[in-house]
């Protein structure tokens, strides 16, 4: 089965129009990437890393300087008309639509650019407006919408054409928690219920969003792909210890907890005034957690609080890129 997206040595160089404007900028540098059909694929990188340039090439808005890019097996340069029939793109923070038209009229208009039958388009529009909690806004002018409502409309615009491949460029940028959650839930549901024939390429600055949504994640910086794997496998690149902290009622004999298999380091402190013992474990094997909990109970103490820390995608990102998002 052909991949949904494939790039081979893809390079894009921006040359200044005039010599005095500075040197050339290599936005993409020999990028090899393959995204399978049915994947929810994430692209992480700092500002200026090449994420948006890659999406613009894949969506036929920009030509590569060299190399090849294919969408659904079609060459984005030679077969751009056919590519456009199979894709859609939504960017966070964009201002789209006509302010004098209503929400429903705007969405219908965009659907017609793709030749969708009006009855089908309107049915999809009303269904998605309902799922996004915006059915009561369908007859309101777009200019009256809040930022979050406008972005929800933009996301609906991306889905209403029922594309094979959807490019989402920071779709939850600047949105509140509820609006972001609604969009994330819809994206995940759309891909998971598609019987593996719908694909999403998502760029985001939110690590937790990529961790929650994506089957695989590629980390890009300075136009190069530094790593590409599942979030769980990427986290294994960071040799960060799993730490378990417990607050328990005062425990007299804690030494036995340090002998549990899988515990690499163990320390404890007592707060006799408040009748609390704080335990800290460095784990080599997380299966030790159940034995630790049992050991606390056998020692006659009760667990008051439990916290576990482990490597995150942000740890991976900082290790590979050498800095956080800017």
Phi and psi in degrees as GROMACS dihedral restraints (atoms count N, CA, C in turn):
[ dihedral_restraints ]
;  ai    aj    ak    al  type     phi  dphi    fc
    3     4     5     6     1   -69.9    20    10
    4     5     6     7     1   145.9    20    10
    6     7     8     9     1   -69.6    20    10
    7     8     9    10     1   160.3    20    10
    9    10    11    12     1   -69.8    20    10
   10    11    12    13     1   -40.1    20    10
   12    13    14    15     1  -139.4    20    10
   13    14    15    16     1   137.5    20    10
   15    16    17    18     1  -147.3    20    10
   16    17    18    19     1   134.5    20    10
   18    19    20    21     1  -125.0    20    10
   19    20    21    22     1   145.3    20    10
   21    22    23    24     1  -131.4    20    10
   22    23    24    25     1   113.0    20    10
   24    25    26    27     1    51.7    20    10
   25    26    27    28     1    37.2    20    10
   27    28    29    30     1   -70.4    20    10
   28    29    30    31     1   125.9    20    10
   30    31    32    33     1  -134.2    20    10
   31    32    33    34     1   139.2    20    10
   33    34    35    36     1  -136.4    20    10
   34    35    36    37     1   123.1    20    10
   36    37    38    39     1  -117.5    20    10
   37    38    39    40     1   130.6    20    10
   39    40    41    42     1  -101.2    20    10
   40    41    42    43     1   118.5    20    10
   42    43    44    45     1   -99.4    20    10
   43    44    45    46     1   139.1    20    10
   45    46    47    48     1   -66.1    20    10
   46    47    48    49     1   146.0    20    10
   48    49    50    51     1   -68.6    20    10
   49    50    51    52     1   -31.1    20    10
   51    52    53    54     1  -129.1    20    10
   52    53    54    55     1   146.2    20    10
   54    55    56    57     1   -57.6    20    10
   55    56    57    58     1   -35.3    20    10
   57    58    59    60     1   -72.4    20    10
   58    59    60    61     1    -9.8    20    10
   60    61    62    63     1   -81.4    20    10
   61    62    63    64     1    -3.2    20    10
   63    64    65    66     1   115.7    20    10
   64    65    66    67     1  -173.4    20    10
   66    67    68    69     1   -84.2    20    10
   67    68    69    70     1   168.7    20    10
   69    70    71    72     1   -68.0    20    10
   70    71    72    73     1   152.8    20    10
   72    73    74    75     1  -118.7    20    10
   73    74    75    76     1   123.0    20    10
   75    76    77    78     1   -93.3    20    10
   76    77    78    79     1    97.5    20    10
   78    79    80    81     1   -77.3    20    10
   79    80    81    82     1   -34.2    20    10
   81    82    83    84     1  -129.2    20    10
   82    83    84    85     1   136.5    20    10
   84    85    86    87     1  -128.0    20    10
   85    86    87    88     1    91.7    20    10
   87    88    89    90     1    55.4    20    10
   88    89    90    91     1    56.3    20    10
   90    91    92    93     1   -84.2    20    10
   91    92    93    94     1   123.1    20    10
   93    94    95    96     1  -109.5    20    10
   94    95    96    97     1   123.7    20    10
   96    97    98    99     1  -150.8    20    10
   97    98    99   100     1   141.6    20    10
   99   100   101   102     1  -136.7    20    10
  100   101   102   103     1   124.6    20    10
  102   103   104   105     1  -118.4    20    10
  103   104   105   106     1   121.8    20    10
  105   106   107   108     1   -80.2    20    10
  106   107   108   109     1   156.4    20    10
  108   109   110   111     1   -62.9    20    10
  109   110   111   112     1   139.3    20    10
  111   112   113   114     1    87.8    20    10
  112   113   114   115     1     0.3    20    10
  114   115   116   117     1   -87.1    20    10
  115   116   117   118     1   146.7    20    10
  117   118   119   120     1  -105.6    20    10
  118   119   120   121     1   101.7    20    10
  120   121   122   123     1  -108.0    20    10
  121   122   123   124     1   132.1    20    10
  123   124   125   126     1  -106.6    20    10
  124   125   126   127     1   147.3    20    10
  126   127   128   129     1  -126.9    20    10
  127   128   129   130     1   114.7    20    10
  129   130   131   132     1  -111.9    20    10
  130   131   132   133     1   139.4    20    10
  132   133   134   135     1  -178.0    20    10
  133   134   135   136     1   155.0    20    10
  135   136   137   138     1   -69.3    20    10
  136   137   138   139     1   170.9    20    10
  138   139   140   141     1   -58.5    20    10
  139   140   141   142     1   135.5    20    10
  141   142   143   144     1    82.6    20    10
  142   143   144   145     1     9.8    20    10
  144   145   146   147     1   -78.1    20    10
  145   146   147   148     1   -22.4    20    10
  147   148   149   150     1   118.9    20    10
  148   149   150   151     1     4.2    20    10
  150   151   152   153     1   -61.6    20    10
  151   152   153   154     1   -53.8    20    10
  153   154   155   156     1   -67.1    20    10
  154   155   156   157     1   -35.6    20    10
  156   157   158   159     1   -60.9    20    10
  157   158   159   160     1   -43.4    20    10
  159   160   161   162     1   -61.5    20    10
  160   161   162   163     1   -45.3    20    10
  162   163   164   165     1   -63.8    20    10
  163   164   165   166     1   -37.7    20    10
  165   166   167   168     1   -66.9    20    10
  166   167   168   169     1   -36.4    20    10
  168   169   170   171     1   -67.8    20    10
  169   170   171   172     1   -45.3    20    10
  171   172   173   174     1   -65.5    20    10
  172   173   174   175     1   -29.3    20    10
  174   175   176   177     1   -94.0    20    10
  175   176   177   178     1    13.0    20    10
  177   178   179   180     1    66.9    20    10
  178   179   180   181     1    21.2    20    10
  180   181   182   183     1   -90.6    20    10
  181   182   183   184     1   -10.7    20    10
  183   184   185   186     1  -148.1    20    10
  184   185   186   187     1   140.4    20    10
  186   187   188   189     1   -91.1    20    10
  187   188   189   190     1   144.5    20    10
  189   190   191   192     1   -73.9    20    10
  190   191   192   193     1   154.2    20    10
  192   193   194   195     1   -77.3    20    10
  193   194   195   196     1   -39.9    20    10
  195   196   197   198     1  -155.9    20    10
  196   197   198   199     1   170.8    20    10
  198   199   200   201     1    85.2    20    10
  199   200   201   202     1  -176.6    20    10
  201   202   203   204     1  -130.6    20    10
  202   203   204   205     1   150.0    20    10
  204   205   206   207     1  -137.8    20    10
  205   206   207   208     1   133.4    20    10
  207   208   209   210     1  -126.7    20    10
  208   209   210   211     1   138.1    20    10
  210   211   212   213     1  -125.2    20    10
  211   212   213   214     1   120.8    20    10
  213   214   215   216     1    54.3    20    10
  214   215   216   217     1    35.6    20    10
  216   217   218   219     1    79.5    20    10
  217   218   219   220     1     1.5    20    10
  219   220   221   222     1  -101.8    20    10
  220   221   222   223     1   138.0    20    10
  222   223   224   225     1   -71.9    20    10
  223   224   225   226     1   123.2    20    10
  225   226   227   228     1   -66.8    20    10
  226   227   228   229     1   -19.7    20    10
  228   229   230   231     1   -85.9    20    10
  229   230   231   232     1   -49.8    20    10
  231   232   233   234     1   -81.2    20    10
  232   233   234   235     1   -34.5    20    10
  234   235   236   237     1  -113.7    20    10
  235   236   237   238     1    35.7    20    10
  237   238   239   240     1   -60.9    20    10
  238   239   240   241     1   -31.7    20    10
  240   241   242   243     1   -65.0    20    10
  241   242   243   244     1   -45.2    20    10
  243   244   245   246     1   -69.6    20    10
  244   245   246   247     1   -35.8    20    10
  246   247   248   249     1   -60.0    20    10
  247   248   249   250     1   -44.5    20    10
  249   250   251   252     1   -63.1    20    10
  250   251   252   253     1   -25.6    20    10
  252   253   254   255     1   -71.9    20    10
  253   254   255   256     1   -20.3    20    10
  255   256   257   258     1  -104.7    20    10
  256   257   258   259     1    -4.3    20    10
  258   259   260   261     1  -126.2    20    10
  259   260   261   262     1   169.0    20    10
  261   262   263   264     1  -152.0    20    10
  262   263   264   265     1   163.2    20    10
  264   265   266   267     1  -143.1    20    10
  265   266   267   268     1   138.3    20    10
  267   268   269   270     1  -132.4    20    10
  268   269   270   271     1   133.6    20    10
  270   271   272   273     1  -116.9    20    10
  271   272   273   274     1   140.1    20    10
  273   274   275   276     1   -70.3    20    10
  274   275   276   277     1   141.3    20    10
  276   277   278   279     1    77.6    20    10
  277   278   279   280     1     2.0    20    10
  279   280   281   282     1   -77.0    20    10
  280   281   282   283     1   152.6    20    10
  282   283   284   285     1  -105.5    20    10
  283   284   285   286     1   104.6    20    10
  285   286   287   288     1  -126.6    20    10
  286   287   288   289     1   160.1    20    10
  288   289   290   291     1    95.7    20    10
  289   290   291   292     1   166.4    20    10
  291   292   293   294     1  -108.2    20    10
  292   293   294   295     1   121.6    20    10
  294   295   296   297     1   -59.7    20    10
  295   296   297   298     1   -27.1    20    10
  297   298   299   300     1   -80.6    20    10
  298   299   300   301     1   -16.6    20    10
  300   301   302   303     1   -90.6    20    10
  301   302   303   304     1   157.2    20    10
  303   304   305   306     1   -77.8    20    10
  304   305   306   307     1   168.8    20    10
  306   307   308   309     1   -57.3    20    10
  307   308   309   310     1   -48.2    20    10
  309   310   311   312     1   -65.3    20    10
  310   311   312   313     1   -39.6    20    10
  312   313   314   315     1   -65.4    20    10
  313   314   315   316     1   -41.1    20    10
  315   316   317   318     1   -62.5    20    10
  316   317   318   319     1   -47.3    20    10
  318   319   320   321     1   -65.3    20    10
  319   320   321   322     1   -39.0    20    10
  321   322   323   324     1   -62.9    20    10
  322   323   324   325     1   -43.9    20    10
  324   325   326   327     1   -58.7    20    10
  325   326   327   328     1   -45.8    20    10
  327   328   329   330     1   -63.8    20    10
  328   329   330   331     1   -35.6    20    10
  330   331   332   333     1   -64.7    20    10
  331   332   333   334     1   -30.2    20    10
  333   334   335   336     1   -72.6    20    10
  334   335   336   337     1   -24.4    20    10
  336   337   338   339     1   -62.6    20    10
  337   338   339   340     1   -24.1    20    10
  339   340   341   342     1  -100.4    20    10
  340   341   342   343     1     5.2    20    10
  342   343   344   345     1    71.3    20    10
  343   344   345   346     1    26.2    20    10
  345   346   347   348     1   -79.4    20    10
  346   347   348   349     1   134.9    20    10
  348   349   350   351     1   -57.5    20    10
  349   350   351   352     1   134.8    20    10
  351   352   353   354     1   -55.9    20    10
  352   353   354   355     1   -43.8    20    10
  354   355   356   357     1   -62.4    20    10
  355   356   357   358     1   -39.3    20    10
  357   358   359   360     1   -69.3    20    10
  358   359   360   361     1   -43.2    20    10
  360   361   362   363     1   -61.7    20    10
  361   362   363   364     1   -46.2    20    10
  363   364   365   366     1   -66.3    20    10
  364   365   366   367     1   -35.0    20    10
  366   367   368   369     1   -65.2    20    10
  367   368   369   370     1   -44.4    20    10
  369   370   371   372     1   -63.5    20    10
  370   371   372   373     1   -43.0    20    10
  372   373   374   375     1   -60.2    20    10
  373   374   375   376     1   -49.2    20    10
  375   376   377   378     1   -64.4    20    10
  376   377   378   379     1   -37.3    20    10
  378   379   380   381     1   -64.1    20    10
  379   380   381   382     1   -45.7    20    10
  381   382   383   384     1   -73.8    20    10
  382   383   384   385     1   -34.5    20    10
  384   385   386   387     1   -60.7    20    10
  385   386   387   388     1   -37.4    20    10
  387   388   389   390     1   -64.9    20    10
  388   389   390   391     1   -44.6    20    10
  390   391   392   393     1   -66.1    20    10
  391   392   393   394     1   -29.2    20    10
  393   394   395   396     1   -92.4    20    10
  394   395   396   397     1     5.5    20    10
  396   397   398   399     1    67.8    20    10
  397   398   399   400     1    31.7    20    10
  399   400   401   402     1  -123.5    20    10
  400   401   402   403     1    15.9    20    10
  402   403   404   405     1   -62.2    20    10
  403   404   405   406     1   -32.3    20    10
  405   406   407   408     1   -74.1    20    10
  406   407   408   409     1    -7.4    20    10
  408   409   410   411     1  -102.6    20    10
  409   410   411   412     1     0.3    20    10
  411   412   413   414     1   -62.4    20    10
  412   413   414   415     1   -26.7    20    10
  414   415   416   417     1  -101.4    20    10
  415   416   417   418     1     8.2    20    10
  417   418   419   420     1   -91.1    20    10
  418   419   420   421     1   148.0    20    10
  420   421   422   423     1   -65.4    20    10
  421   422   423   424     1   141.7    20    10
  423   424   425   426     1   -60.4    20    10
  424   425   426   427     1   -33.2    20    10
  426   427   428   429     1   -64.9    20    10
  427   428   429   430     1   -16.7    20    10
  429   430   431   432     1   -90.6    20    10
  430   431   432   433     1    -5.2    20    10
  432   433   434   435     1   -76.6    20    10
  433   434   435   436     1   151.6    20    10
  435   436   437   438     1   -75.9    20    10
  436   437   438   439     1   171.0    20    10
  438   439   440   441     1   -59.0    20    10
  439   440   441   442     1   -45.2    20    10
  441   442   443   444     1   -64.6    20    10
  442   443   444   445     1   -41.2    20    10
  444   445   446   447     1   -66.2    20    10
  445   446   447   448     1   -38.4    20    10
  447   448   449   450     1   -65.2    20    10
  448   449   450   451     1   -40.2    20    10
  450   451   452   453     1   -69.4    20    10
  451   452   453   454     1   -36.1    20    10
  453   454   455   456     1   -59.5    20    10
  454   455   456   457     1   -41.8    20    10
  456   457   458   459     1   -62.1    20    10
  457   458   459   460     1   -40.4    20    10
  459   460   461   462     1   -62.6    20    10
  460   461   462   463     1   -41.0    20    10
  462   463   464   465     1   -65.9    20    10
  463   464   465   466     1   -42.1    20    10
  465   466   467   468     1   -59.2    20    10
  466   467   468   469     1   -40.2    20    10
  468   469   470   471     1   -56.9    20    10
  469   470   471   472     1   -37.2    20    10
  471   472   473   474     1   -68.5    20    10
  472   473   474   475     1   -34.7    20    10
  474   475   476   477     1   -88.9    20    10
  475   476   477   478     1   -22.8    20    10
  477   478   479   480     1   -65.7    20    10
  478   479   480   481     1   -22.4    20    10
  480   481   482   483     1   -85.1    20    10
  481   482   483   484     1    -2.9    20    10
  483   484   485   486     1    50.9    20    10
  484   485   486   487     1    57.9    20    10
  486   487   488   489     1   -70.8    20    10
  487   488   489   490     1   159.8    20    10
  489   490   491   492     1   -74.7    20    10
  490   491   492   493     1   -37.4    20    10
  492   493   494   495     1  -133.1    20    10
  493   494   495   496     1   129.9    20    10
  495   496   497   498     1  -119.6    20    10
  496   497   498   499     1   126.7    20    10
  498   499   500   501     1  -100.0    20    10
  499   500   501   502     1   121.1    20    10
  501   502   503   504     1  -117.9    20    10
  502   503   504   505     1   112.4    20    10
  504   505   506   507     1  -101.9    20    10
  505   506   507   508     1    95.6    20    10
  507   508   509   510     1    51.2    20    10
  508   509   510   511     1    59.5    20    10
  510   511   512   513     1   -67.3    20    10
  511   512   513   514     1   -18.7    20    10
  513   514   515   516     1  -107.2    20    10
  514   515   516   517     1    16.7    20    10
  516   517   518   519     1   -58.4    20    10
  517   518   519   520     1   122.6    20    10
  519   520   521   522     1    76.0    20    10
  520   521   522   523     1     6.7    20    10
  522   523   524   525     1   -91.1    20    10
  523   524   525   526     1   157.6    20    10
  525   526   527   528     1   -75.2    20    10
  526   527   528   529     1   172.9    20    10
  528   529   530   531     1   -59.7    20    10
  529   530   531   532     1   -44.9    20    10
  531   532   533   534     1   -66.3    20    10
  532   533   534   535     1   -44.2    20    10
  534   535   536   537     1   -64.5    20    10
  535   536   537   538     1   -41.6    20    10
  537   538   539   540     1   -63.0    20    10
  538   539   540   541     1   -42.1    20    10
  540   541   542   543     1   -64.8    20    10
  541   542   543   544     1   -41.8    20    10
  543   544   545   546     1   -59.0    20    10
  544   545   546   547     1   -44.5    20    10
  546   547   548   549     1   -67.7    20    10
  547   548   549   550     1   -44.3    20    10
  549   550   551   552     1   -61.9    20    10
  550   551   552   553     1   -44.1    20    10
  552   553   554   555     1   -61.8    20    10
  553   554   555   556     1   -40.1    20    10
  555   556   557   558     1   -68.3    20    10
  556   557   558   559     1   -42.2    20    10
  558   559   560   561     1   -58.9    20    10
  559   560   561   562     1   -48.7    20    10
  561   562   563   564     1   -63.0    20    10
  562   563   564   565     1   -42.8    20    10
  564   565   566   567     1   -65.5    20    10
  565   566   567   568     1   -39.5    20    10
  567   568   569   570     1   -63.1    20    10
  568   569   570   571     1   -43.5    20    10
  570   571   572   573     1   -71.7    20    10
  571   572   573   574     1   -45.5    20    10
  573   574   575   576     1   -66.2    20    10
  574   575   576   577     1   -29.4    20    10
  576   577   578   579     1   -93.6    20    10
  577   578   579   580     1     7.9    20    10
  579   580   581   582     1   -91.7    20    10
  580   581   582   583     1     2.4    20    10
  582   583   584   585     1    58.0    20    10
  583   584   585   586     1    39.9    20    10
  585   586   587   588     1    63.6    20    10
  586   587   588   589     1    25.3    20    10
  588   589   590   591     1  -115.3    20    10
  589   590   591   592     1     3.9    20    10
  591   592   593   594     1  -114.0    20    10
  592   593   594   595     1   140.8    20    10
  594   595   596   597     1  -130.7    20    10
  595   596   597   598     1   140.4    20    10
  597   598   599   600     1  -124.6    20    10
  598   599   600   601     1   131.2    20    10
  600   601   602   603     1  -110.8    20    10
  601   602   603   604     1   114.6    20    10
  603   604   605   606     1  -114.8    20    10
  604   605   606   607     1   127.9    20    10
  606   607   608   609     1  -104.8    20    10
  607   608   609   610     1   141.1    20    10
  609   610   611   612     1  -155.3    20    10
  610   611   612   613     1   154.1    20    10
  612   613   614   615     1   -98.7    20    10
  613   614   615   616     1    -3.2    20    10
  615   616   617   618     1   -99.7    20    10
  616   617   618   619     1   109.2    20    10
  618   619   620   621     1   -60.6    20    10
  619   620   621   622     1   -42.9    20    10
  621   622   623   624     1   -63.2    20    10
  622   623   624   625     1   -33.4    20    10
  624   625   626   627     1   -65.5    20    10
  625   626   627   628     1   -45.3    20    10
  627   628   629   630     1   -64.6    20    10
  628   629   630   631     1   -40.8    20    10
  630   631   632   633     1   -64.1    20    10
  631   632   633   634     1   -41.1    20    10
  633   634   635   636     1   -71.8    20    10
  634   635   636   637     1   -39.7    20    10
  636   637   638   639     1   -94.6    20    10
  637   638   639   640     1   -38.4    20    10
  639   640   641   642     1   -88.6    20    10
  640   641   642   643     1   139.3    20    10
  642   643   644   645     1   -71.9    20    10
  643   644   645   646     1   -43.3    20    10
  645   646   647   648     1  -137.9    20    10
  646   647   648   649     1   157.6    20    10
  648   649   650   651     1  -134.9    20    10
  649   650   651   652     1   135.7    20    10
  651   652   653   654     1  -109.9    20    10
  652   653   654   655     1   136.8    20    10
  654   655   656   657     1  -105.8    20    10
  655   656   657   658     1   123.7    20    10
  657   658   659   660     1  -120.7    20    10
  658   659   660   661     1   140.5    20    10
  660   661   662   663     1  -152.6    20    10
  661   662   663   664     1   138.2    20    10
  663   664   665   666     1    54.9    20    10
  664   665   666   667     1    35.0    20    10
  666   667   668   669     1    79.1    20    10
  667   668   669   670     1     7.2    20    10
  669   670   671   672     1  -121.6    20    10
  670   671   672   673     1   144.1    20    10
  672   673   674   675     1   -81.7    20    10
  673   674   675   676     1   118.3    20    10
  675   676   677   678     1   -90.4    20    10
  676   677   678   679     1   -30.5    20    10
  678   679   680   681     1  -162.3    20    10
  679   680   681   682     1   152.0    20    10
  681   682   683   684     1  -152.1    20    10
  682   683   684   685     1   116.9    20    10
  684   685   686   687     1  -172.3    20    10
  685   686   687   688     1  -178.0    20    10
  687   688   689   690     1   -68.0    20    10
  688   689   690   691     1   154.0    20    10
  690   691   692   693     1   -53.8    20    10
  691   692   693   694     1   -41.2    20    10
  693   694   695   696     1   -64.0    20    10
  694   695   696   697     1   -43.1    20    10
  696   697   698   699     1   -69.6    20    10
  697   698   699   700     1   -35.0    20    10
  699   700   701   702     1   -63.5    20    10
  700   701   702   703     1   -37.7    20    10
  702   703   704   705     1   -63.4    20    10
  703   704   705   706     1   -26.1    20    10
  705   706   707   708     1   -70.4    20    10
  706   707   708   709     1   -14.7    20    10
  708   709   710   711     1   -70.2    20    10
  709   710   711   712     1   -20.2    20    10
  711   712   713   714     1   -98.2    20    10
  712   713   714   715     1   116.7    20    10
  714   715   716   717     1   -82.7    20    10
  715   716   717   718     1    65.6    20    10
  717   718   719   720     1  -102.3    20    10
  718   719   720   721     1   138.3    20    10
  720   721   722   723     1   -78.4    20    10
  721   722   723   724     1   147.3    20    10
  723   724   725   726     1   -84.3    20    10
  724   725   726   727     1   123.8    20    10
  726   727   728   729     1  -114.1    20    10
  727   728   729   730     1   133.1    20    10
  729   730   731   732     1  -117.6    20    10
  730   731   732   733     1   128.2    20    10
  732   733   734   735     1  -121.8    20    10
  733   734   735   736     1   132.0    20    10
  735   736   737   738     1  -129.4    20    10
  736   737   738   739     1   137.3    20    10
  738   739   740   741     1  -105.6    20    10
  739   740   741   742     1   124.1    20    10
  741   742   743   744     1  -130.2    20    10
  742   743   744   745     1   161.9    20    10
  744   745   746   747     1   -63.6    20    10
  745   746   747   748     1   150.8    20    10
  747   748   749   750     1   -42.6    20    10
  748   749   750   751     1   125.4    20    10
  750   751   752   753     1  -115.9    20    10
  751   752   753   754     1   120.2    20    10
  753   754   755   756     1   -71.8    20    10
  754   755   756   757     1   -51.6    20    10
  756   757   758   759     1  -112.6    20    10
  757   758   759   760     1   101.6    20    10
  759   760   761   762     1  -101.0    20    10
  760   761   762   763     1   -10.9    20    10
  762   763   764   765     1   -58.3    20    10
  763   764   765   766     1   -33.4    20    10
  765   766   767   768     1   -63.0    20    10
  766   767   768   769     1   -27.6    20    10
  768   769   770   771     1   -65.1    20    10
  769   770   771   772     1   -30.8    20    10
  771   772   773   774     1   -74.1    20    10
  772   773   774   775     1   -11.7    20    10
  774   775   776   777     1   -96.1    20    10
  775   776   777   778     1    -1.1    20    10
  777   778   779   780     1   -66.4    20    10
  778   779   780   781     1   131.7    20    10
  780   781   782   783     1   -56.6    20    10
  781   782   783   784     1   133.7    20    10
  783   784   785   786     1   100.5    20    10
  784   785   786   787     1   -14.7    20    10
  786   787   788   789     1   -90.0    20    10
  787   788   789   790     1   117.2    20    10
  789   790   791   792     1   -90.2    20    10
  790   791   792   793     1   -37.1    20    10
  792   793   794   795     1  -140.1    20    10
  793   794   795   796     1   147.7    20    10
  795   796   797   798     1  -146.7    20    10
  796   797   798   799     1   130.1    20    10
  798   799   800   801     1  -137.5    20    10
  799   800   801   802     1   157.6    20    10
  801   802   803   804     1  -147.7    20    10
  802   803   804   805     1   152.8    20    10
  804   805   806   807     1  -137.3    20    10
  805   806   807   808     1   145.6    20    10
  807   808   809   810     1  -110.3    20    10
  808   809   810   811     1   134.5    20    10
  810   811   812   813     1  -114.4    20    10
  811   812   813   814     1    86.0    20    10
  813   814   815   816     1   -65.7    20    10
  814   815   816   817     1   -30.8    20    10
  816   817   818   819     1   -62.8    20    10
  817   818   819   820     1   -37.7    20    10
  819   820   821   822     1  -103.6    20    10
  820   821   822   823     1     5.6    20    10
  822   823   824   825     1    59.9    20    10
  823   824   825   826     1    45.0    20    10
  825   826   827   828     1  -130.0    20    10
  826   827   828   829     1   136.0    20    10
  828   829   830   831     1  -113.2    20    10
  829   830   831   832     1   127.8    20    10
  831   832   833   834     1  -101.5    20    10
  832   833   834   835     1   124.5    20    10
  834   835   836   837     1  -112.2    20    10
  835   836   837   838     1   138.0    20    10
  837   838   839   840     1  -130.0    20    10
  838   839   840   841     1   125.7    20    10
  840   841   842   843     1  -120.9    20    10
  841   842   843   844     1   137.2    20    10
  843   844   845   846     1  -104.0    20    10
  844   845   846   847     1   120.6    20    10
  846   847   848   849     1  -104.3    20    10
  847   848   849   850     1   135.7    20    10
  849   850   851   852     1   -94.9    20    10
  850   851   852   853     1   -19.2    20    10
  852   853   854   855     1  -144.3    20    10
  853   854   855   856     1   119.0    20    10
  855   856   857   858     1   -69.0    20    10
  856   857   858   859     1   -13.4    20    10
  858   859   860   861     1   -65.5    20    10
  859   860   861   862     1   -13.8    20    10
  861   862   863   864     1   -69.6    20    10
  862   863   864   865     1   -17.5    20    10
  864   865   866   867     1   -59.5    20    10
  865   866   867   868     1   -44.3    20    10
  867   868   869   870     1   -63.2    20    10
  868   869   870   871     1   -37.0    20    10
  870   871   872   873     1   -69.0    20    10
  871   872   873   874     1   -34.7    20    10
  873   874   875   876     1   -65.4    20    10
  874   875   876   877     1   -45.9    20    10
  876   877   878   879     1   -60.3    20    10
  877   878   879   880     1   -42.5    20    10
  879   880   881   882     1   -64.6    20    10
  880   881   882   883     1   -39.3    20    10
  882   883   884   885     1   -64.4    20    10
  883   884   885   886     1   -38.2    20    10
  885   886   887   888     1   -63.4    20    10
  886   887   888   889     1   -44.3    20    10
  888   889   890   891     1   -63.6    20    10
  889   890   891   892     1   -42.3    20    10
  891   892   893   894     1   -65.6    20    10
  892   893   894   895     1   -27.9    20    10
  894   895   896   897     1   -79.8    20    10
  895   896   897   898     1     1.6    20    10
  897   898   899   900     1    82.8    20    10
  898   899   900   901     1    16.7    20    10
  900   901   902   903     1  -110.5    20    10
  901   902   903   904     1   161.3    20    10
  903   904   905   906     1  -115.0    20    10
  904   905   906   907     1   141.0    20    10
  906   907   908   909     1   -78.3    20    10
  907   908   909   910     1   126.3    20    10
  909   910   911   912     1   -99.3    20    10
  910   911   912   913     1   -32.2    20    10
  912   913   914   915     1  -157.1    20    10
  913   914   915   916     1   148.3    20    10
  915   916   917   918     1  -141.2    20    10
  916   917   918   919     1   130.5    20    10
  918   919   920   921     1  -136.5    20    10
  919   920   921   922     1   136.1    20    10
  921   922   923   924     1  -125.7    20    10
  922   923   924   925     1   133.2    20    10
  924   925   926   927     1  -117.2    20    10
  925   926   927   928     1   143.3    20    10
  927   928   929   930     1  -149.8    20    10
  928   929   930   931     1   168.8    20    10
  930   931   932   933     1   -58.3    20    10
  931   932   933   934     1   146.1    20    10
  933   934   935   936     1  -120.5    20    10
  934   935   936   937     1   168.9    20    10
  936   937   938   939     1   -62.2    20    10
  937   938   939   940     1   -30.3    20    10
  939   940   941   942     1   -64.8    20    10
  940   941   942   943     1   -38.3    20    10
  942   943   944   945     1   -60.9    20    10
  943   944   945   946     1   -42.9    20    10
  945   946   947   948     1   -62.9    20    10
  946   947   948   949     1   -46.7    20    10
  948   949   950   951     1   -58.8    20    10
  949   950   951   952     1   -48.1    20    10
  951   952   953   954     1   -65.3    20    10
  952   953   954   955     1   -36.9    20    10
  954   955   956   957     1   -63.9    20    10
  955   956   957   958     1   -42.3    20    10
  957   958   959   960     1   -79.7    20    10
  958   959   960   961     1   -40.4    20    10
  960   961   962   963     1   -92.3    20    10
  961   962   963   964     1   -25.9    20    10
  963   964   965   966     1    87.7    20    10
  964   965   966   967     1     4.7    20    10
  966   967   968   969     1  -164.3    20    10
  967   968   969   970     1   166.7    20    10
  969   970   971   972     1   -86.7    20    10
  970   971   972   973     1  -171.1    20    10
  972   973   974   975     1   -69.8    20    10
  973   974   975   976     1   145.8    20    10
